[in-house]
Amino acid sequence: MKRRRNKLNSKRKFWWIDSALSATCSQMSNLMNQARLKVLKARDDLITDLLNEAKQRLAKVVKDTARYQTLLDGLVLQGFYQLLESRLVVRCRKQDLSMVKAAVQKSIPIYKNATKRDVDVHIDQDNFLPEDIAGGVEVYNSDGRIKVSNTLESRLDLVAQQMMPEIRVALFGANANRKFLD
């Protein structure tokens, strides 16, 4: 009985040590989580800045007309293949209209030969893509319900999503905590 009382008395004497230790551990955990969040935010900001710089560089691609014409040819043809419709509508920026007309005329025979289908393509001259995008086209089916966005910005976003793991490894190194690399 005396032993039990002494044990309880000793627990009562040191309860404040347990509570102080618990509070310190909780504070350390909060500080570590805040530090992790700051690191993740800084990494996210760096990747965002990198993608914004890449979007600004897209304007240089458009200035090289021969290279841009080849790119438009591929974007238009890819839009045709993705929709596989008999009637299509193509939208572009106003300043790209003549280049897109040439790309459509070049792509129609290639599409017909590959798919063995006729295609009627209308270039929308009433609704243009915004002037502030870098370039590219949007291809719609005849009723406008299905859209293939082949603008340079949408293509960059697609590539960035697909390559994000490689971008992170290149910028920050391999993640030691990552178990699966699928």
N, C-alpha and C positions, 0 to 999 in steps of 0.2 A: 504494500500500500504506500509506504513511504517512497519507494522507488518510483512508483507511478506518479505521485505528487511532484517529486523532483523533476521528473521528465516533463510534466505539464508546465511547471514553473520555468524550466529552461526554454520551452517552446514559446511561452509568453514573453520571455525576456528578449528573444531574437526575432519576433514577428516582423519588426520594422526593417530588419536586414533583408528578409525575403521580399517584402513589398518594394523596397528601394531597388533591389536587384531586378525584380520583375519590371519596374518602371524604366530602368536603364536599358534593359534588353528591348523593350517596346520602342523606346526612343531611337535606339540604334537601328532597329528594323525599319522604322519610318524614314530615317535619314538615308539608309541604303536604298530603299525604294525610290525616294525622291532623286537620288543621284542616278539611278538606273533610268528613270523617266527623262531626266535632263540629257543623258547620253543618247537615248533613243530619239528624242526631239531634235537634237543637233544633227544626228545622222539623217533623219527624215528631211530636215531643212537643206542639208547638203545635196541630197539626191534631187530635191525639188529645184534647187538652183541649177544643178547640172542639166536637168531636163528643160528648164526655161532657156538656158544658153543654147541647147541643141535646137529648140524651136526658133530662136533668133537666127541661127545659122542656116535654117531652111531657106531663108530669103536669098541666100547666095546661090543656091541650086537653081532657082528660077531665072537668075540673071544670065546663066549660060544657056542660050536658047536651044542649041543643038542637043545638049544633055537633057534639058527639060522636055523637049519634044519627044525624045526616046522614052523618058519616064512617063509622059502622058499616054503615049501609045500603049505601054504596058498596063497602066492603070485602067484605061478604058477597056482594053481587051479582057483584063481580069474581071472587071465588073460585068461584062457580057457573060463570061463563063460562070460566074457565081450565080447569076439570076437564071440563065437558060430560058429566057422568055422570047416570044416572037416579036413583041413590041416593047421598046425601051425608051426611056427619057434620060438624057444626060444633062446635068447642070455643071456649070463651071463659073469661074470669075469672069467678069466682063472683059478684062484685058487679055484673057486666055482664049477667047472665042475662036479666033482663026486657027490657033494651034490645036484646039479640041476638035474643030471640024476636020482638020487634016488627020488627026488621030482616029476619029470615027471612020473616015473613008478608008484608012489603012487597015482598020481592025475588022470591018464587016466581011471582006473576003476571007480573011484568016479564020474568023468565027464560023462562017458558012462551010468552009472546007473541013474544019475540025468536027463540027457537030452535025453536018448534013441537014441543017435547018436554015430557013430563011429568017431574016431579022429586019425589022423596020425600026430605025433609030431616029428619034426626034431630039434635037438639041434645044433645050428650053432657053428662049431668048427673052422671056418675060420675067423670069425669076432667076437671078444670078446668085452665086455664092457670095458671102461677104468679102469686101475688098481687103480686110485686115488679115485674112488667112494667107498662108504662104503659097498655096496652089493646090492643084489636083482636081478631082471630079467627084461627083456623086451620081450614081446610076440608079434609076428607079424603074420598077415595072410599070406597065401602062396605066394602072389606076393609082399609082403613087403609094401603095400600101407597103411595099417592100423596098428598102433602100440599101445600097452598098455604098458606104462612105469610103472613098479612096482619096481623101484629101491628104496632103502631106502630114498635117498634124495628127490625123487619126491613125495613119500608118506608123508615125513615131510613137504614139501612145501604145499601139499594139506591140511594137517591138520592145518598148520599154517594159511592158508587163511581162512579156515572155523572157526577157533577159535580166529581170530584176535580181535573181539569185547570183548571176555572174557579175552584175554591176556591184552588188554589195561585197562580194568576195574581192573584187578588184580594188574597191575603195577602202574597205575596212579589214580585209583578211578573212580567213576562214573562221567560222564560229565553232569554238571548241565544244559548246554544249549541244550542237546539232547532231542527232543520231542518224537521220535519214536524209538522203540527198536526192529525193525523187522530184 
